[in-house]
């Protein structure tokens, strides 16, 4: 079951900007893009190795 971005944010009780900052900080720490930003947001190509898209 796919959750919308807003539903996921609601479950986390965080604002979209707060989650965005946390994800960006994690990406910088890991040195990898975790979310390809756009409409809609998608996982990066390398993520397909872990979970088929």
MMTF fields as JSON, N, C-alpha, C and O atoms, coordinates in Angstrom:
{
  "mmtfVersion": "1.0.0",
  "mmtfProducer": "UNKNOWN",
  "numBonds": 211,
  "numAtoms": 212,
  "numGroups": 53,
  "numChains": 1,
  "numModels": 1,
  "chainsPerModel": [1],
  "groupsPerChain": [53],
  "chainIdList": ["A"],
  "bondAtomList": [4, 2, 8, 6, 12, 10, 16, 14, 20, 18, 24, 22, 28, 26, 32, 30, 36, 34, 40, 38, 44, 42, 48, 46, 52, 50, 56, 54, 60, 58, 64, 62, 68, 66, 72, 70, 76, 74, 80, 78, 84, 82, 88, 86, 92, 90, 96, 94, 100, 98, 104, 102, 108, 106, 112, 110, 116, 114, 120, 118, 124, 122, 128, 126, 132, 130, 136, 134, 140, 138, 144, 142, 148, 146, 152, 150, 156, 154, 160, 158, 164, 162, 168, 166, 172, 170, 176, 174, 180, 178, 184, 182, 188, 186, 192, 190, 196, 194, 200, 198, 204, 202, 208, 206],
  "bondOrderList": [1, 1, 1, 1, 1, 1, 1, 1, 1, 1, 1, 1, 1, 1, 1, 1, 1, 1, 1, 1, 1, 1, 1, 1, 1, 1, 1, 1, 1, 1, 1, 1, 1, 1, 1, 1, 1, 1, 1, 1, 1, 1, 1, 1, 1, 1, 1, 1, 1, 1, 1, 1],
  "groupList": [{"groupName": "UNK", "atomNameList": ["N", "CA", "C", "O"], "elementList": ["N", "C", "C", "O"], "formalChargeList": [0, 0, 0, 0], "bondAtomList": [1, 0, 2, 1, 3, 2], "bondOrderList": [1, 1, 2], "singleLetterCode": "X", "chemCompType": "L-PEPTIDE LINKING"}],
  "groupTypeList": [0, 0, 0, 0, 0, 0, 0, 0, 0, 0, 0, 0, 0, 0, 0, 0, 0, 0, 0, 0, 0, 0, 0, 0, 0, 0, 0, 0, 0, 0, 0, 0, 0, 0, 0, 0, 0, 0, 0, 0, 0, 0, 0, 0, 0, 0, 0, 0, 0, 0, 0, 0, 0],
  "groupIdList": [1, 2, 3, 4, 5, 6, 7, 8, 9, 10, 11, 12, 13, 14, 15, 16, 17, 18, 19, 20, 21, 22, 23, 24, 25, 26, 27, 28, 29, 30, 31, 32, 33, 34, 35, 36, 37, 38, 39, 40, 41, 42, 43, 44, 45, 46, 47, 48, 49, 50, 51, 52, 53],
  "secStructList": [7, 7, 7, 7, 2, 2, 2, 2, 2, 2, 2, 2, 6, 7, 7, 2, 2, 2, 2, 2, 2, 2, 2, 2, 2, 2, 2, 2, 2, 2, 6, 1, 7, 7, 7, 5, 7, 1, 1, 1, 7, 5, 7, 7, 4, 4, 4, 4, 4, 6, 1, 7, 7],
  "xCoordList": [0.837, 0.0, 0.889, 1.749, 0.688, 1.476, 0.811, -0.4, 1.605, 1.108, 1.458, 2.505, 0.583, 0.929, 1.967, 2.123, 2.653, 3.661, 3.01, 3.567, 1.829, 1.154, 0.693, 0.761, 0.229, -0.189, 1.008, 0.906, 2.136, 3.345, 3.801, 4.165, 3.782, 4.189, 3.253, 3.688, 1.981, 1.002, 1.28, 1.2, 1.605, 1.912, 3.172, 3.289, 4.105, 5.347, 5.191, 6.079, 4.062, 3.799, 4.887, 5.343, 5.293, 6.314, 5.836, 5.022, 6.346, 6.012, 6.832, 7.896, 6.348, 7.123, 8.529, 9.484, 8.665, 9.993, 10.929, 12.129, 10.395, 11.232, 11.744, 12.916, 10.877, 11.297, 12.301, 13.288, 12.055, 12.965, 14.366, 15.358, 14.444, 15.751, 16.452, 17.664, 15.693, 16.291, 16.801, 17.891, 16.011, 16.424, 17.66, 18.595, 17.679, 18.824, 20.086, 21.159, 19.957, 21.106, 21.606, 22.813, 20.684, 21.068, 21.755, 22.743, 21.238, 21.871, 23.298, 24.21, 23.495, 24.843, 25.768, 26.937, 25.246, 26.06, 26.454, 27.585, 25.517, 25.775, 26.49, 27.113, 26.395, 26.999, 26.221, 26.79, 24.918, 24.054, 22.717, 22.234, 22.128, 20.777, 19.807, 19.876, 18.907, 17.931, 16.573, 15.815, 16.259, 14.989, 15.258, 15.888, 14.782, 14.871, 13.675, 12.53, 13.954, 12.879, 12.249, 12.944, 10.944, 10.177, 8.719, 8.315, 7.948, 6.513, 6.225, 6.141, 6.071, 6.214, 7.668, 8.515, 7.946, 9.272, 9.442, 8.49, 10.648, 10.908, 12.215, 13.052, 12.372, 13.652, 14.721, 14.389, 15.982, 17.057, 17.214, 16.736, 17.877, 18.047, 18.719, 18.349, 19.702, 20.424, 19.521, 19.831, 18.427, 17.533, 16.791, 16.32, 16.682, 16.008, 16.689, 16.07, 17.968, 18.673, 18.142, 18.281, 17.537, 17.063, 15.575, 15.139, 14.806, 13.361, 12.901, 13.01, 12.399, 11.968, 10.935, 10.02, 11.104, 10.206, 9.144, 8.285],
  "yCoordList": [-1.173, 0.0, 1.246, 1.395, 2.115, 3.332, 4.458, 4.662, 5.17, 6.326, 7.584, 7.664, 8.554, 9.841, 10.517, 10.161, 11.466, 12.193, 12.882, 12.869, 13.486, 14.182, 13.212, 13.536, 12.039, 11.042, 10.575, 10.393, 10.381, 9.957, 11.03, 10.727, 12.294, 13.392, 13.51, 13.786, 13.302, 13.36, 12.273, 12.525, 11.071, 9.977, 10.27, 9.832, 11.006, 11.341, 12.57, 12.882, 13.261, 14.472, 15.524, 16.161, 15.695, 16.677, 17.482, 17.008, 18.7, 19.53, 19.072, 18.477, 19.345, 18.975, 19.574, 18.908, 20.819, 21.438, 20.772, 20.656, 20.339, 19.663, 18.335, 18.0, 17.586, 16.301, 16.532, 15.804, 17.534, 17.843, 18.161, 17.688, 18.961, 19.292, 18.061, 17.908, 17.186, 15.968, 15.044, 14.483, 14.885, 14.025, 14.609, 13.873, 15.926, 16.577, 16.389, 16.111, 16.541, 16.35, 14.908, 14.665, 13.962, 12.551, 12.269, 11.537, 12.847, 12.674, 13.212, 12.575, 14.375, 14.953, 14.079, 13.897, 13.544, 12.679, 11.391, 10.927, 10.807, 9.547, 9.736, 8.809, 10.949, 11.202, 10.564, 10.257, 10.362, 9.745, 10.458, 10.943, 10.516, 11.044, 9.938, 8.825, 10.253, 9.272, 9.449, 8.487, 10.673, 10.967, 11.883, 12.93, 11.493, 12.355, 13.285, 12.861, 14.558, 15.516, 15.902, 16.136, 15.965, 16.316, 16.011, 15.787, 16.005, 15.687, 14.435, 14.533, 13.299, 12.998, 12.735, 12.548, 12.723, 12.33, 10.84, 10.067, 10.445, 9.043, 8.602, 9.429, 7.302, 6.817, 6.903, 6.862, 7.02, 7.045, 5.667, 4.665, 5.628, 4.376, 3.298, 2.128, 3.673, 2.666, 1.964, 0.848, 2.574, 1.975, 0.76, -0.073, 0.649, -0.5, -1.816, -2.875, -1.761, -2.987, -3.55, -4.745, -2.707, -3.137, -3.449, -4.373, -2.693, -2.889, -2.626, -1.497, -3.623, -3.415, -2.294, -2.203, -1.473, -0.327, -0.665, 0.166],
  "zCoordList": [0.0, 0.0, 0.0, 0.868, -0.946, -1.054, -0.268, -0.355, 0.486, 1.224, 0.456, -0.186, 0.526, -0.062, 0.828, 1.996, 0.28, 1.045, 2.244, 3.342, 2.041, 3.13, 4.216, 5.402, 3.828, 4.813, 5.63, 6.843, 4.968, 5.682, 6.66, 7.796, 6.215, 7.092, 8.284, 9.402, 8.041, 9.12, 10.16, 11.363, 9.696, 10.62, 11.436, 12.58, 10.852, 11.55, 12.45, 13.243, 12.321, 13.114, 12.9, 13.85, 11.657, 11.306, 10.109, 9.317, 9.982, 8.837, 7.632, 7.8, 6.423, 5.23, 5.23, 4.829, 5.674, 5.67, 6.685, 6.434, 7.816, 8.818, 8.281, 8.456, 7.633, 7.054, 5.931, 5.817, 5.109, 4.009, 4.527, 3.974, 5.586, 6.17, 6.719, 6.562, 7.363, 7.929, 6.833, 6.946, 5.768, 4.653, 3.984, 3.669, 3.761, 3.128, 3.976, 3.441, 5.284, 6.174, 6.115, 6.106, 6.074, 5.979, 4.647, 4.604, 3.556, 2.243, 2.266, 1.739, 2.869, 2.945, 3.783, 3.443, 4.868, 5.735, 5.03, 5.167, 4.268, 3.573, 2.244, 1.725, 1.697, 0.393, -0.744, -1.791, -0.547, -1.554, -1.582, -0.558, -2.758, -2.889, -2.495, -3.015, -1.576, -1.109, -1.769, -1.896, -2.19, -2.84, -4.017, -3.864, -5.192, -6.37, -6.296, -6.457, -6.052, -5.863, -7.191, -8.179, -7.199, -8.382, -8.121, -6.98, -9.159, -9.026, -9.817, -11.041, -9.243, -7.809, -7.445, -8.32, -6.163, -5.683, -5.968, -5.854, -6.336, -6.657, -5.995, -5.633, -5.845, -5.323, -6.414, -7.599, -6.04, -7.031, -7.681, -7.149, -8.814, -9.559, -8.711, -8.802, -7.888, -7.103, -6.1, -5.682, -5.707, -4.702, -5.249, -4.474, -6.543, -7.143, -6.821, -6.921, -6.433, -6.041, -4.738, -4.477, -3.919, -2.605, -2.59, -1.902, -3.336, -3.387, -4.816, -5.294, -5.497, -6.882, -6.963, -6.144, -7.94, -8.115, -9.143, -9.44]
}
